[in-house]
Each structure stands twice: as C-alpha cells, then as structure tokens.
Amino acid sequence: MGLAALTTLAALTVSPTATAATTADTPIVVNGGTVLPGRVAGKTGALGVTFGFSDITMAGGPYDQPVNKNYNQPMYQPKADDPASFWDNYVEELVTAGVDFVAVDLRGFGPDQAVPDGAGDPRALTPLIDAIKRRGVADKLKIAALDDTPASLTDKKNRAVHHTGGYDPAFDIGDADGTGEGGYKYFWDYNQREFFSRVPADMLYKVDGRPLIYEWSVNDFAFTNQGNGNLSKLLQYARSHAKSEFGLDPYYVVDSSWPDRDPSVISQIDGINNWFQLPAGWSDMTYQPIIDNGQLKFDGAWDYQTSDGAGDYKNTYQSTSTAGASVTYSFIGTGVQYLARTASGQGSVDVSIDGGAPVTVSLSGSALKTQQTVFDKQGLTEGTHTIKVTNKVSSPVTVDGFKVLTSRPTSVNGRTYGVATPSFRVVNDDVNMVMDADHGNHLNRTLDATVNSGADITLVEGFTDWEENAMVARTADGTYAERLTDYPNQMIDIVRQYSTDPFPTDLKIEAETADAYTGATPGNTWGVYRGGDIDVQPTGDTGGGWNVGDIAAGETLTWNSEPLQGTVKLSARVATPNTGAQLRFVVDGVPGPTVTVPSTGDWQTYTTVDAGTFQFPAGTHHTVRLEFPNGSLNANYWTATTTAPPPDPAPLGATGQITGQGGKCVDLAGGSAANGTQAVLSTCGSATTQQWTVAPDKSLRVLGKCLTTQDQGTGNGTKVQIAACDGSKAQQWTPDSANGYLVNALSGLCLENSNGSTTDGNPLIIWSCNSGDAGQKWKVPADAATGPTGRVAGYNGKCVEVAADGSTIQLNTCGTSSSQSWTAVSDGTLRALGKCMTVAGGA
C-alpha cells in the first residue's frame, strides 16, 4: 500500500499531577492517535514469517560482512552458548508481531554430522519448542517450514559427496537413490523427517489439518532433470514417508519454478507462490516473474550494468555493442516476452523461437525507457522452448530479462498464496538487487497487495534476514540511513497491523524493547540484550526474559506506535526494595495518574501496579511513554487490557450501493481492496466492495479506501480506481442530482461506464459530462431524512421554497412542489431536496 499520508487525530495535552497509589475509575480520554494502514474488514487470510537461524544470527554477529553492507542489524544481542535465551527473545518478537505461524528455514544436515550442522539444521529446533511453551503461546504461535531446497539438497549433497558444498554440480532430481548427483534422502531423511520428529504435531501450523511446508526454487542454477514427472516423484516419496512414519500429509506450497519445470507436479502440490512477487490474481494465464542475468546463457561480449534507479528490473541489465553477440533462454510455457531498454542510438536485434525464422526488433527510441516489452510471442504449445536474441550490427543493445507465459493456474484448489517483504538490499561487485524499504511503506504496499487482496496465506520474508536487509525483527538503535527503519519496532508494528488480531485486547510489551529512552546513565551496566544507554539484565520474574534495571528518577521509556482502542487499563510489572518509587503512563502527551510503587522487598520480586484507565478512539495507534518521576526500581513489562470496546463511530455519511447503467453497481475488480484496484460495474449483490459511503469531505469510500483517478489524471478516458484517502481533489466527487452525474473535483469530468457495456467487470473512467450519456447516470446513497414533513408557511400565507445551493430561501405561492416540502430532522435541521436550510455565511 502506498501510504504517504497518515490521518493524525488531534492530541490533548495537560500537565501531569501526582496522585495516590490507587487510580480513579473514570477513564482518561485520549482524543489523539494515528489511523494507520492495516488489514481491512473481511480479509481473513493467515499471516506468517520466515525465520533463518544461522550460526552468525544465533551468535549475535559479526553483522558487518564483506559481501554486502548490512543495515538491518538486530537490537537483540544473543550469546552463542545460550540458544534458550535466543529463542525466548524471538518468540516474544514473533508474538508481538501477531503472526499466525513462523516458517523456520530448513537447510538439512549432512550424514553423521553433529548438531547443529550449520544453519537450518532441523535437529536444532528443540529450543524453539521449549521457548514457545515457556511463554505459554503454543495455542497462538504455530510452526511451519520453508525448505531452502538449493541448500538442503544441492549444497548438502555436494558437501557429502564432493566435500565442497555449493551448487555445482547441480542436484539431479531424477536420481532417486543417490547413485549419481541426487538422492531423495537429502529431501526426507536428512531434513523433513527430522522436522516432523522434533516439532510436536499439535504445534505444527496446519491447513485443512495438514502441516504447511513451503518449497523454494528448483531452477537450473542448482538443479537438473526436474521434468518428466521427477519433481512429482520427489514429493510423492516425502509424502508417503510422512504418512507412514508420522500420520501426517504435508501441505506443500511451492515456488513457481516447480510447475514451470515439471507441469505434472500440479497434481502433487497444494499451492503456488511467486517469491517476492505479488499475487497475480485469479487468471488462468499468467506471466511469471522476470528471469534475468542468472539463468540466461550469454555468448559474445556482454557487459553487466547497474542502472542507479533508472527502472531496470532489479536495477541491472546486460548490454553489448558486438555484432553477433547473443543471449539464449530455455523456458517451459506457452509464450514469452523479451524486455529491454529503448533509447536514442540503440540498435536492432534478431529474435527467434525454437530456431525458427528470426524477427528483427528495433530498440531505438526518442528517450530512454526501461523494462520495455519489445517482443511478445504467445500461442506456443505448452512445453519447453528456447528464445534467442542476437545483436544484428555493432550498435548497442540491451537485455533486461524475459517473462514467461504459462497456462498453469495461479491458484490451486481455489486458494492463493502471497509473499511479501519489508525490503531487500544486496549490492556488491556481482549483484545489485534493491527493494527500497521506503520508511516501511514497501512492507505496507506488499501486505496490502497480499493480505488485503484476499490471499489465503501470506508469507513475509524474513524475520531475521539481516544478511539481505529484509529483516522484520527489531533493529538496533540508529538513524534511518543506518538501519533502513525509522525506529526499532517499525517492521514488527507494521506486520501486526496486518495480522489477524491487529488490536489485541491483552497487549504485553517488554520494557527492554523500547523504541527510545532518556535519562539513563551512560552504557548498559549488565551488557546484555541490547546496546545503548539503557541498563538491561536477566529477570527473575515468572516467565523469564529481561528487565530494565536500576531505573533512576527522570528516566523514560517510549514506544512509537501501539494499537490501543476503547477503554484500556494500563499496568506495569515492577520491583523495588525501596519506598517512594513512582511511575506514570503518558499517551500522546496525555498523562495518566502518577502511581507510587510499594516496596516488593527485593529487586527481583515483582508486583503488578495498575496505572490508570484510558479511553481511545477506534482503530488508532499511539505513542506510549512510561515515565519514572522518582526511582529507584526495575521494570519488566507493561500491559494494556481492553475492558470495553470503542463506541461505534458516528457514520461518515450515507452508505449503500452506487447504481448505474443497466441497474448494475459500482464494484472493485476481483473483489480486491488493494491500492490501484480498478473500479468496475458489476451485478449488484451483498459484497462489501459495493458498499460505498458518501463522506462529508466529498469522498466516496469503500473498505477504508477512496475512489480516485489513476495518477490524479484529468483527461478523458482516465481510469478510476481506489487509493488511500488523502483529501485531494482527485478523490472528491459531487453528485449532480439534476443530471445524475458524479463530477470529479480535480478534472471537472464525470464518472462514466466505459463504452456503455453492462458486462460484469466493465471498467469505469472519467469523461466530459454529457446529459445524453446513459453511462454517466448514477444513483448514490442518500441520507434518509426522517421526521415531520410538510410546508412552512410565512408572511401572507406564502410558503418557504428552496432553490439552488447557496441561493436565498424565498417565499412563493404554496403548491405541491417538492421544493416546498420540508422535513424537521431530529438533528435540528430543516431539509428539502436533500439540502439544509442555513444562515448565509454562517453568521
């Protein structure tokens, strides 16, 4: 979701006043807060995250690696000899993010190797199981698996057979018994069998009662002989063993390379995802993600180029000025597109399919354009094909990549699967792959395009992926330029906004996880958990973990964005052997009562102190500051318990269907609520995508989004779509009841049913208003003005009559005209023809 603007409600600030240790029952009203993007009503798909547990991650670094600059350095500083604490922390982070499951990154292990045998050894998962049980969240946080197939198969085979590791030679999928360069044992015996033996069945994340397993790429960089039913046989082998040994039937969701390499695998899988791609929708014909440098065969002098943000795929492309230089790509599908740069001075290429007659394609253009589809071939027989691009003369030409058209379905068994990421940044001498975090907006956009587009399961890469700057976990203190996050909890907060429980009624926040802190003495006295000037130590409280210790008078802990709505009781878990210690919560600048903490007799003997009841608007997020006016004490965590839901907000305006040509309704293409979804005409029904609200700001709203023109366009034929509401004129529509128009404020053009078609899914556009155009006639929801209705008689028995907006009310001879029919509404207004009688100028 592209969210440049957030709706901020005004905050009330008053000076804090000390109170007794008991708190008043009357809630403290906080009218402030921020309405943030998140899961829309009616979207119920599950949300999970990947989780890598490499040796470096579990040892707390070193994070400065020579192959890539690592911005996403974790806040938590684990110790290599304490895996229990490592998992205790990350289970807490996962629960705070509100995810339904964690997909641990499986990479198998070698025969007769000690535990753990490098990153992703499933035998090392027992401490995760124990940590989930210690925190008491086994009913909330379940475990799935992401099988990193190149690592678990090819790398482990090469380590065992060739004592080298890596992806060369490739893994032979057709070699079931491992007599050559394959072996199903690496898939099952040394990997998935151990996963199922370590994770209790009741802690597995299941779909339709079956444990979820993701399978990553089987592309040619690490595999060979994938077709001819070989991938199907591999899955059949694992499934049969899972059933016979554990009574489990794995639910396999595979990377799109699986059916691309072996179409028969469709019968063996339960879902398909495009890694780092958004769901393609519900079409049966789909272009797959762009295939670029790594899987193409180059002959002749080609140069690898980076584009510095010019728009090339992954900021890279290949170029040559050598006549006869060629690039070849073999694919499985029914069509292919060739993408390249077009610009002044570019030459021409010959493009051939399967060795057929070449087609000459010019790459010349008046100005530089990137990712241009310069060749498109469709209608091939489903199967293996080859495309070859050859430079005709000694002029510069480029190749950005190829997109393959396949007839395989984008959904299996009626379900779709999304993959999202907070960011991705790997830049070195060989690779330039960047997905800009954009201050968290990239994660918002990808979750909006997956969760809010109706994906049944969305997987977010990757909770601990600091190596590729794709981390969801808390980041260490630092600026955005240093960490690619605006504050430590930012990505966790965004994931929680799209979780199945974005506003928990029992919220628990650990003291040591604060986004900011003030007043502490320099350094970390105990040197654990995190760096910076905050004293953190292992806690002796029930449940374990850490606490902020030896808090002195004047210290504060702040969290930037916490989901609080309705009536909420705030409490703090604290300990002190002293008397006179004080604390208070300040939310959006509004202070709660100052509470005196009783002596607990010891620094590690804890008590829960109630610190005020607050009332918040519905759907709002807040800055929470925990202040300590007087020390000295320890703080373990604080809780927010919702005791009453927020009152139902007053309606923004009339809500209902907008009907147009053929009696059909304004709807959203594909039932999606994602930004950029086309507005269409559809048969009227009960769908929430047909329930539009006419808001006071002249916007037309549906599922929290506003009707707008594409890119704020103002020309005839501009598409109409939805976007995050921003108050702009492009999102303002005025009903013209006389003509039936809906007039766009920015363009002055009318909403139109394009081409006059009443076929379901026909797109809506804007066009010059024309009273004779049936495609511009709309009926919008109207406020139902109820109350006593009749004429208002005045001087000389004449009746009060309404004319146009803004015109003076007049007296006229009484008659039957609706312009003289007034309704005395319960809100105190007098209404006629949907308009209100008012005082000129508001005087």
N, C-alpha and C positions, 0 to 999 in steps of 0.2 A: 504494500500500500504506500503510495507516495504521500507523505504527511508533512508538508512544510509548515502547516499551521495547526496549533493545538488550541482548544477552547478553554480559556482560563477564567474561572469564576472569581469574582472579587473576594478578597480576604479581609476579615475583620481582625484588627489588632488592638489589644488592650494591655495595659501594664500588669504583670503578674503580681499577685498578692498572696502572701503566705497564709496557709490555713492549718487547721488541726490535722492530725493523722487520719481521721476519718473523712471521707469525701461525701459531698452532697449528692442526693439522688437526682436533682434536676440536671438534665444534660446540658453541657456547654455547647452552644450552637456554633458550628464552623460553616460559614456560607461559602468558603473558598474551595479550592481544589481544581484539578485539571481533568478534563474529559479526554481520554487517550484512545487511540485505535485499539481494537481487540476483536475477539470472537463475537460475531453477530448472532442474534437470537435465531434459533432453529438449526444452526450448524452443530452437529453432534459428533463429528469425526474425532478419532483418538489422536493424541499428540505424543510423540516420543523423541528421544535424542540418542545419537550415537555416543559412545564413550570408549576412548582409547586409553589403555593403561600401560604405557611404555615404561621402560626402566627409568628414563630421564624424568618422566612425569611423576612417577612414584618416589623419586629421589629428590624432587624439588630443584631440578636443573642439572647442569647449566643450560639456561634458555638461549644464550647467545650462540647460535650455530652458524658455521661458515657458509652453509648452502642457502640461507635465507635470513633476512632481517626479521626478528620476531618481536612484534609489538604486543601481542596478546599474552603477556606474562601473567601467570595466575597470582591472585592475592595469597592463597594458602601456600605455606612453605612446609611441605612434608619432610619426613626423615626416612631415609631408605630402609632403616631397620624397624619401622613402625607401620606396617601395612594396615593395622587395625585403625589407627588414627586417620590414615589417608582415606579409607572408605567411610569412616564416621563423618568426616567433613563433607565428602562429595555426596553422600546420601542426603545430608542436610541441604546441600545446594540443589539437588535434584527435586527434593520435596518442596523446597521454597519456590522452584520454578513451576511446580504444579503439573509435571509431566505424568502421563499415564504409564509410561514404561521407559526403561533405559535399555538400548540395544548395545550390548557390550561388543567390542571389536575383537572377533576371533581370528587368530592367525596360526592356530595349531601349535604343534611341537614336534620335535624330531624323535625318532625311535631311541629309547634308552637314555633320554636326556633328563637332567634333573629339573625340578620345579623351582622357579619358572624358567622355561626355555625361551627367553626373550619376550617381547611384547605380545599380548594377545593369547597367552597360554591359558586355555580354559581351566586347567587344573589349579590356577591361581585365583579362582573366583570365590573360594570359601569365605575369605574375609568380607567380601561384599554381602554375602548371605547373612553373615553374623551382624554386620552393621545395620542392615535393614531391620533385623529382629530387635537389636538393641534400641533402635529409635522407635520401635512399635509401629512401623508403617508397612508391614507386609501386606496389609489389605489395600494399600494405596499405590505403592510403587512396585511394579512387576518387572520382570527381566525377559528381554528378547535377545536376539543375537544378530549382529552384522558380520557375516562371514567374508573376510577380506580374501577372496578366492585367489588372486595372484600370489598373496603372501602365504596362505595356508596350503596351497597346492604347489605352485611352481617354485617358490623360494624354499619351502621345506623339502621338496623333492631334490632340489639341487644341492642343498646342504647335506642331505643324507647320502645321495648318490655320488655327487661330484665334489663335495666338501668346499663349495664355493658360495652357495646362496644366489640370490638374484633371479632374473627372469630369462636367462639364457643358459642352456637350451630351454625352449618352451615346453610346457606340460602337454602331453599327448592325451587328450580326453578319451580317445578310442582305446587306450591301453589300460584295461580294467585291472589286470593283475600286477602291473608294475614291472613287467619283464623288460620294458624299454624306458621311455621318458614319461611314464604316467603312474597310475596306481590309485585305485579308489580308497585305499587305506588312509591316504592323506586327507581325504574329504570326510571320512567317517571315523576310522579307528583312532587317528591322532588329532581329532578335532571335535566333531559334533557329538560323538559318543561321550566324550568327557564333559561336554557342556551339559548334556542331559543327565549325566550321573552326578554332577556337582549341584545343579540347581533343583531344589525340590519342585515337584510337579505343581503344587499349589502356589508357587512363587513365579511361575512362568507366565508371561503375557500371552493370552490365547485369543484367537479369533475363531469363533464357532467351535470353541472347545479344543482348538489345536494350537500348539506353540508356534509363535511367529519367528521365522528365520529369514533374514534378508541375505541375498547373494549378490556380490558385487561383480565387476566386469569379467567377461571371458573373451575379451578382444585379443587380436593377434599379437600384441606386444608380449603376451605371456602364455598364450595357448595355441595349440594347433589341433586339427582334426576334430573340431567341435561339431560338425554337421553329421548328416546321415544317421540321426537319432542318437548320437553318442551322449549329448547332454541329457537327453531324456533318460538314458540308461543310468547315468550317474545319479540323478535324483531318485530313480526307482530303487537303486541299490541302498541309498541312505534311508529312504522312506521305509523299505521293508525291514531294515535293521532297527529303526526307531520303533516300529510297531511291535516287532518280536521281542526286543530287549526291554522296552520301557512302556509299551502300550500306548505310545504317542504317535500321532500322524502329523508331521511337520507341515506348517502353513508357509509355503515358500513364496516370497515376493522377490522377484529377480530384477536385476538391471536389464535394460532394453537390449543389451548385446546378446543375451541368451536366446530369445526368439529370433533375433536377427541372424545369428549364426546357425541355429537349428530350429526351424519353424515347428518341428514336431514337439518341441518342449512345451508348447502351449497346453497340451493335454496333461502335463505333469505339474504345472505351476498354479498358483492361486492369485498372483498379482504381478504387475509390471510397473517399474518406476524408471523415469529418466533422471539419472544422477545429476543433481544441481540444475535440473530443468523443472519448469512449472507444468502442472497437468495440462495436457494438450486438449482436453475437453472430451467430448463424447462422440467424436467422429470415428468412423472405421478406417479412414485413410489419414495417415499422419506422417509428416516429415519428422524424422528423428533428429536429435541434436547434431550440430555441425561436427564433422570429422575433420580435424586439421592436422598439423605437422606430423604428429607421432605415428600415424597409421598410413601415411602416404609414401609411395616409392618415387623418389626423385632421380632422374637421370640427367646428367649435364651440370652446368654451373648454376646452382640456385643459392640465393643468399637469404638467411633467416633475418627477418626485420621485426623491430618493435615499433609501435605506432604512436606512443605517447598520448593515448586517449583519443585518437582520430576517429575511432569507431570500428576498427577491425575486430574480428572475433578473438576474444581473449587478448586483445592488443598486440597480436602478432600476425604476420603474413610472410609468404615466400615470394621472392622476385628474381627475375633473370632477364638479361639482355642478350643471351646466347641463342642464336638460331638453332632449332632442333632440340633444345632442352625440353624435357617432358616430365610430367608427373602422372602417375597411374594409381588408381584406387579400385580395389575389388570390393563389391558390396552384395548384400542379399536384399532384394526388394523389387518393386515394380516401377521405380523411377528414381531420378537423381537430379539435383541442382548443383551447378558449379557457381561458387561465389568468388568474386574478385573485386579489386579496385578499378574504377574507371576514372580517367583524368586526361587532361591535355597531354599529348606526347606519348600516350600508351599505344602499343602495337596491337597485333591481332594474333589469335591462336586458332589452331585446328582442334576440334573436339570430336572424338569418335567413341562409339559404344560397341563393345564386344568386337573390336577390329573392323567395324563397318566403315562405310564412306564417311570421311570427316566433314564436319560443318565448320565453316570459318566464322569466328566471332570476333568483332572489334571491341577493344577495351578503351577506345578513345572517348573522351567526354569533355565538355566545356569547363567543368570544375571537378575537383576531387570529390568522389563519393565512395564510401566504403560499404562492405558486405552487400554488394550488388549481385543480384541473381542474373548472370549474363548468359546462362544456358540452362534449359529446363527440359528434361526428357521424361515422358510418362508413358504408360501403357505397355511396359515390358512384362513379360511372363514372370511370375513370382519365382525367384531363384537367384543364382549367383551371376553377377555381371561385372564388367570392367569398364571404367571410363578412363580415357587418356586425353590429356591436354598437352599440346605441342606448340612451342613458340615458332611462328612462321618465319620471322626475319630477325635481324639484330636490333630490335626495339624492345624497350622494357615492357614486361607483362608481369602479372601477379597471380597468385593463387592464395585465397584466404581459407578455403575449405570446401567440403561437399556436404549436402544434406540428402538423405536417402528417404524415398517414399516407400512405405511398407503397407501391406494390406492387413497386417496383424492388428487386432483390436487394441485400443488404448486402455480399455478396462477388461477385467476378467471377472466372470460371474457377477457382472453389474457393479463392480466396485472400482474406484480409482484411488491411486496412491501418489501422494505428493512428497517431494523432497525439497527442503528449504535450507538456507544457510545464512548466518549473520554477516559473513564477509568471507573473502578468500584472497590471500595475497602471497604469492610465491614469485619472487623476482630474483634471478641470478643470471649468469652468463648464458644459460641454456633455455630458461623459461621466463616468460613474462605473463603471468596469469593473475588478473586483478578483478575482484568483485568488491567495489568500494563499500565499506560499512555505512558511509553516509550518515554518521551520527545515529545509527540504529534504524534509519529509515529503510535500508535494504532488507533487514530482517522483517520489519513491518510489511514491506511490499511482498516478500516471498510467502509469509504466513497468510497475508490477505488473499494471495492468489492460490493458496492451497487449502488451508482450513476454511476460509470464508467462501471458497469456490465449491465447497462440497466434497473435498477429498475425504474418503472414508478413514484413511490413516495418513498422517503426515509425519515424516521423519526429518529431524533437524540435525544437520552435520555442523559441528561436532562438539560435544560438551567440553572436552579437554583438548581440543585440537589447536594448541598454541603453535605447533610446528608450521601450520599453513594459515595462521592468523584467522582461523574460523571458529574461535572459541566462544561458547556461551557462558562458561563459568566466570566467577568474579575475577576481575583484573586487579592487578596491583595498583597502588596509588600512582597517579601520573596524569599528564595532560592528554587531550585527545590525540595530539601529534605523537605522543609517546606510546599510547595504548590502543588507539582506534576505538575507544569508548569515552563517553562524556563523564562517566562516573563508574565506580567498580561494579555495582549491581545492575547496570543498564540492560545487558542482554538477558539476564535472568528475569528482570522485571517485564521485558517485552514478551518473552516466552510465556510467562504466567498470564499476561493479558489475553493470550490466545488459547489458554488451557481450557479444559472442560470445567474448571472452577476458578474463574478469574477474580472473584470476590469471595475468598474463604471466610466463613463465619467464625472460624477459630484460627487466627493467624499467629504464628510464633516466629519471632525474629531474634536471632542470636546477637548479643551485644558486640561481639568481636567482629561482626560483618559490616559495621557502619561505613557508609559512603564517605563520611567526613567526621573529623573530631577536632576539638580545640581544648586548650588549657592544660594538656598533659606535659609532664616533664620530658625532656629530650630522650629519644631512644625507646626501646622496648626492654623493660627490666629483665624479663624472663626469656626473651629471644625466641618465642615460639609463635606459631600461626601466621603472622604477617610482619612486614617491616613497618617503619614509620614510628612516629612519636605516640604510640599507644601501647600500654602495658597489658599483655595478654598472657594467661597462664592456663595450664590444665585445671579443670574444675573438679571439685569433689562432690558436686551436686548429683542427685539422681539423674541418670541418663548420660553422664559423662560429657565430653566435649571440652569447651574452653570458656573462660570468663574474662572480662576486663577487670583488672585488679588494682587495688590501692588507688581508687579514684579520689582525687583531691577536690576541694571546693572550687567551683567555677569551671570544671570540665564539662564538656558536652559531647554527645554522640548524635549524628544526624544520618537519616535515611531519606534519599531524594524522592522516592515515589512508592508509596504504599497504598494498596487498594482498601479504602475504608468507605462504607456507606451505611446509612441507617443509624441506629443507636448502638454505640460501641463502648464497651468498658475496657479501659487500658489498665494493665497491671504490669509490675516489674518483679523479676526474681532477683533478690539481692541478699547480701550477707554482710554483717559487720559486728565486731566485738565492742563497738563504741556506741555511745548515745549521741543524738543530735544530728546524725546524717540526714540529708534531705534530698528529695528528687521531685521533678515535675516534668510532665509532657507539654511540649509546645507544638501545636499542629498548625501549619500555615501561618505562623505568627500568633496564633490564639493560645494563650497559656491555660493549662489546667491547674488544679489546686497544687500547692506545694505541700508535699507529704513528708512527715517525719518518719524515718525508718527506725523501728525498735531494734535494740541490740539483740543479735541472734546468738551471742556468746562466743562466736568463732568466725574467722574469715571464710571458712568453707562450710558453715552451717547456714542454709538458705531458707528464706521465707518469701512468700508472695505478698506484695503490697499493692492494694488497689489504689490507683492514682487518677481517678476521675472517669466520668461517663461523658461521652461526646456525641453529638449528632451531626451527620454528614449528608450532603445531597447524594442522590442516587448516582451510581456509575462514576464516582470521582476518585482520583488519586491524590495523595497528599504528602507533603514534606513533614516528617516527624522528627522532632529534636527532643532528646532526652537530656535534661539539664540536671546538674547536681549543685544546687546553691551552697550546700555545705557537705564536706566529706567527713570521714573517710569510709569507703565501703567498696565492695565488689558487686559487679552486675553480671549476671549470667545471660538472661534473655528477657524480652518483654512480649506480652501477648495482647491481642486485640480480639475481644469476644463480642460478637454481634448479638445483642439482646432483643432487638426489634428491627425489622426490615425498614428501608426508607419508605416514606409515604409515596403512593402513586403520584408521579408528577402530573401537573395540570397539562391537559392536551395542548400540543403546539397549535393545533388548528383542526379543521375538519379532515377526517381520514376516510378513505374508501377508494373505489376504483375510478380511474380516468378512462372513460369510454370514448371511442371514436368511430371511424368508418366501419360499416358492417356490424356495429354493435360490439366490436371487439375491444380489448383492454390494453392499456399501456403496460408492458411487462419488461423483464430483463432477459436477454439472450442466455439460454442454457440454465436459467434459474440461478445465475451467479451474482453475488453481491460484491465482486471484486471491482476495484477502481478500473475504469475504462470499459466496463461491460456495456455493450450496445443496448439502447432502448429499442424495443420492438413492439409490434402489435400481435396479440395472441388471443385465443379464445378465453373469455372470462371464466374464472374459476376461484378456488379458495386459496391460491398460492399467496404467500406473504409478499412476493415480489410484485404483486398487483395492488398492494395496499399503500396508497400514496397519501401523504399528509401535506395540506396546504398551510405552510408555516407563515407566521407574521412577517418574516423578512422576505416574503415573496418567493421563497424556495419551495420546490416540490421534493419531498423527502421520502425515501424508502430504505428500510433496513439501515438507518443511520447514514445514508449517503444522499447526495443531492443530484438532481437532474441538471445536466450542463451540456455545453457544446464541446466537441473534441478540440483540445488545444485552444479553447476560448475563441474558436473560429467564428467569423461573422458573415461568411459568404454563402450564397445559395448552394444547397447540397451538403453543407457541413453536417457530419454525423452528430447524433445526440446520444449521450452516454451518461453514466453516473461517476461521481468522484467524491472525495472527502469534501464536506461542506466547508466553504471558506468565505462566504458572504459576498463573493464577487458578482458583478452584474451578469456574467455568463450563466450564473445559477439562479437568476431571478426571472420569473415568468408571471405575466399579468393576464388573468382571464378577461377576455373581451366578450361579455355576455351577449352583446348585440349581434356579434358576428360568429360567436363560437370559437374565437381564436384563443390560443395560448401564445402570447407575444414575449419573445426573449428580449430582456432589457438591454443587453450589450449590442445586439445586432439589429434590433427592431424587426426581425423576421419572425415568422410564425412556425410553430411546431407542425410538421407535416408527415403524413403517412406516405413514404416514398412510392412513386409510380401508381398510387391508388390501389395497390394489391391488398387483399384481405387474407392472404395466405399467412398462417401462423409463422411467426418469426420474421415478418417483413420489417425492415429497419425503418427507424424514424430519423428525420432530418429537419433542418430549418430551411425555409423558402420564403420568398416575397409573399406577403399576405394577399390573398385573392378571395373575395367573398364568394366566388363561384366554385371554389375548390373544395370538394367534399372531404378530401384528405386533411383539411385544416379545421374541421368541425369537431370540437371536443366538449365533453361534459365532465367537469371536475367536481370533487366532493364539496359540498356546501354545508356551512353551519346550519343546523336546524334551529331556527329562532322560534321558540315556543313561548306562549303567554297570551293574554287578552289581545285580540286583534280587531281593528276597526278604523273608522275615520276620526281624525282630530279636528273638531270644528272650532272656528275662531270668530273674528270680527265679521259682523253682518252675515253670520251663518256660513261663511265660506270655509273650505277645507284646506288643511295643510297638505302640500304636494311637493314631492321630491323630483329633482331633475338630474343633471349630470353631477359627477363628483366635483366638489368644490364650488358648486353654484349655490346661490342664495335660495333658501327654502322660501316658497311662495304660497300665497293663498289663491285658490281658484274655485270655481263653481264645483260644488260637490257632485261626484258621479261614481261610476263603478270602476274607474281606472285603478290598477294595482299600485300606481304611483301615489295613491292616496290611502292605501291600506297599510296601517302602521301596527307593529307588534310591540307591546311593552314587555321586554325580556327581563328575566329575573336578575340579570346583571346590571339593571338600571338603565339600559339603552333603549332608545326608540328606533325601530328598524323598519325600513321599507325597501323592497327590491334588493335585499341583501346589503343595504347601506345603512349607516348610522347617522342620526341627527347629531350635529356637533356645533360648537361655538367657533366662529371664524377665528383663525389664528391661535386657537387655544386660550383665548383671553378669558 
